[in-house]
Amino acid sequence: MTKSESLFNEAVNFIPGGVNSPVRAFGSIGEAPRFIERADGAYMTDVDGNKYLDYVCSWGPMILGHNHPEILKSVLDACKDGLSFGAATRKEVEMAELICEIVPSIEMVRMVNSGTEAVMSAVRTARGYTGRNKIVKFMGCYHGHSDAMLVKAGSGVMTSGVPDSAGVPAGCTEDTLSAIYNDLESVNALFQEMGKDIAAIIVEPVGANMGVVPPSEGFLKGLRELCDKYGSLLIFDEVITGFRLALDGAQGFFGVKPDLTTFGKIIGAGMPVGAYGGRKEIMEMVSPVGAVYQAGTLSGNPVAMAAGLAQLHILKDHPEIYTNLNAMGDWFYAEIDNILKETNANCTINHVGSLGCVFFTENPVDNYASAKTSDTAEFARYCKYMMGHGIYLAPSQFEAMFLSAAHTKPELEQTLEIIKAYFAG
Ligand SMILES: Cc1ncc(COP(=O)(O)O)c(C=O)c1O
C-alpha cells in the first residue's frame, strides 16, 4: 500500500480530502484510498500492483466489465474524428433514438454530463411544466449534489453523518419535502396537506444510496396513483437502476411508468454522461423550444456518445446479459444470506438483481431509519478484511455492491469463500 499511501499524502495537500468525490475516500474504514492504475474485465489493479475483484464497477457504469473491446474501439475511433465540436452530431441523434426505442416512457431526451445535472434539470422541467414548486423526495435517496436535493440525502452524505450540506441557503430547500421510503402514508400525508403545490415526486425506484433497499409491493404503483390524482409528475431517478435491472430499467422491471426519468452511469459506459427524458409535451418545455433553460458546453460529447452507444447496443443485442446477471445476483446474494445464517451473523442482506448490500444489523432494512441501525464500525472491519483479501468493495455501509457481466461464477465462489472465512471468524 506504500504508493497509494504516499499519493494520498500528496493529494490531501491539493485536493479536498485527497479525492475528487467523497465516496472515494476510505475515511469511514480508516484507510487510505487505493489509487487505481488500470482495470480490465472484473478486476482493478492499484499503483502498488495489488489486484482486486471489483464489486464497485465505477459505481455502476461498468456493467460489461472494464475495458470492453467493442466500447474501447468505438471510443478510440471517435477520438480520431475530434474530441469536441460544441455543435450537433449524428451520434446524438442515434443516442436519442436508441433511448426512446428502449424506454417506452421516453419520447424525447436531453443529454447532460452527470446524474446530478440530469436530476437538477428534470426537477426544473417538472416545476416549469406544472407551474408548481414543491418536490417530494425520500430520506436516504441520493439524487446528486444540487442544492434542492441535499435534504436527508443518502450515499456520501449519509456516510459522513452530515445531514445537510453547508452552503445551501434555506430558501433552496424550503420546497423540498421529505417522505419515508416504502411508506405511502407518509407521502399521502404530504399530498393531503399541499398536493396542489407539489410539482413532482422524485424517487430511486430501488433505493441504492442507503445500501440497497427494494421498493415494497405496491410502493411505486402507489406513488404513480398519487401523482395522477394530484396532477403531479413522477420522476424515476434511474441513474443506478437504468439499463441495469433490465434494458428498460426499473420501470420495465417493476412495470410502473414515470413521467420523467433521469439516467447516468451505464448510459455513458464510464464516460461522464447523464440524460433526462420523458413525454414529448413535458420535454418540449426545455429550451430552446420551451421556457425551461438548460444547456451544456460538452453535453452530447461525441466521444462520450460513442462509448454509451456502443454499450447500449451490446446490451440491447444481448438480452441474455440481463437474464444471466439477474440470475447470478439471485444466486450470489442467496449464498451470502446462507453464510450469514450459518454463522449467526447479526446481518441482513437485501438485493435486487445484480445490486446487493449486507447491512450490519439484524433488523429488516426497508428505509433510511432502519438502514441507519447498521453497525458501521462492524462494516468497516468487514470491508477492510475483504479489501485485504483482494475484494474491492465500496468503503461505506450505505452503498451497493455491483456485479458485472464480466464476473464469473468461479470468481463469485471465491468471493463467497472469503466472506465465509470472515464471518466464521
Ligand atoms: C440515484 C442517483 N442519482 C443521481 C446521482 C448523481 O450522479 P452523478 O454522481 O453522476 O452526478 C447518483 C450518483 O451516485 C445516484 O446514485
The ligand as an SDF file (V2000), in Angstrom:
LIG
                    3D

 16 16  0  0  0  0  0  0  0  0999 V2000
  -29.6170    7.6150   -7.9180 C   0  0  0  0  0  0  0  0  0  0  0  0
  -28.5690    8.6390   -8.2120 C   0  0  0  0  0  0  0  0  0  0  0  0
  -28.9340    9.8220   -8.7160 N   0  0  0  0  0  0  0  0  0  0  0  0
  -28.0340   10.7830   -9.0180 C   0  0  0  0  0  0  0  0  0  0  0  0
  -26.6900   10.5750   -8.8050 C   0  0  0  0  0  0  0  0  0  0  0  0
  -25.6930   11.6380   -9.1550 C   0  0  0  0  0  0  0  0  0  0  0  0
  -24.9590   11.2360  -10.2600 O   0  0  0  0  0  0  0  0  0  0  0  0
  -23.5020   11.8640  -10.5390 P   0  0  0  0  0  0  0  0  0  0  0  0
  -22.6020   11.3610   -9.4770 O   0  0  0  0  0  0  0  0  0  0  0  0
  -23.1630   11.3630  -11.9190 O   0  0  0  0  0  0  0  0  0  0  0  0
  -23.6660   13.3450  -10.5160 O   0  0  0  0  0  0  0  0  0  0  0  0
  -26.2630    9.3570   -8.2640 C   0  0  0  0  0  0  0  0  0  0  0  0
  -24.8310    9.1120   -8.0140 C   0  0  0  0  0  0  0  0  0  0  0  0
  -24.4320    8.1160   -7.4880 O   0  0  0  0  0  0  0  0  0  0  0  0
  -27.2240    8.3680   -7.9620 C   0  0  0  0  0  0  0  0  0  0  0  0
  -26.8660    7.1870   -7.4500 O   0  0  0  0  0  0  0  0  0  0  0  0
  1  2  1  0
  2  3  1  0
  2 15  2  0
  3  4  2  0
  4  5  1  0
  5  6  1  0
  5 12  2  0
  6  7  1  0
  7  8  1  0
  8  9  2  0
  8 10  1  0
  8 11  1  0
 12 13  1  0
 12 15  1  0
 13 14  2  0
 15 16  1  0
M  END
$$$$
